[in-house]
Amino acid sequence: MARWYIIHAYSGFEGKVRDSIMAEATRMGLDRLVEQIEVPTETITEARRGKKIAVERKFMPGYVLAKLDMTDQVYHLVKNTPKVTGFLGSMGKPQAISEAEATRMLNSKEEAAAAPKTKVKVDYEIGDAVKVLEGPFASFNGTVEALDFDKSRVSVSVSIFGRATPVELNFEQVERSK
């Protein structure tokens, strides 16, 4: 009976490990024992230089989720795969996780794809000179006064008719002055 296991892999090589295990299982005729292998990822939206970009990110770096019918052959297949350091479990013995836990991890992947999170990378700090890119104050220069990461908003002090006026904008509406 196939159960879910967590495989330790070198960080950054999770996709290669997945592909290698599947290819080797097919080559050895063990593909009926290796049902499914997943790299837990999530899709987030980052704002870079005023543009929104969808980026896929691993939410469990260094781990691969695999549904395996654990036999000696499958154990050695996985253990001897390049970039694999072992299984999650005590004393080197693979410890299966519950179906509910695996479903929760896989569902969180689907939920993240259905409603991507917005993560904005800002390259400016409080006190930095910035240029407003869009909106009614486009092309105005100002100084960052406050950052609100929960709401993805920045408060910028711009000079309007010679007076410093605070303006609240989205992170992607502003870029650091060159």
Salt bridges, closest charged atoms under 4 A:
GLU14 OE1 - LYS58 NZ 3.69
ASP19 OD1 - ARG18 NE 3.16
GLU24 OE2 - ARG27 NH2 2.51
GLU35 OE1 - LYS67 NZ 3.96
GLU38 OE1 - LYS109 NZ 3.06
GLU42 OE2 - ARG57 NH2 2.45
GLU42 OE1 - LYS117 NZ 3.19
GLU46 OE1 - ARG48 NH2 2.58
GLU46 OE2 - LYS121 NZ 3.99
GLU99 OE2 - LYS67 NZ 3.93
GLU101 OE2 - ARG104 NH2 2.76
ASP128 OD2 - ARG176 NH2 2.94
GLU168 OE2 - ARG153 NE 3.74
GLU175 OE2 - LYS178 NZ 3.83
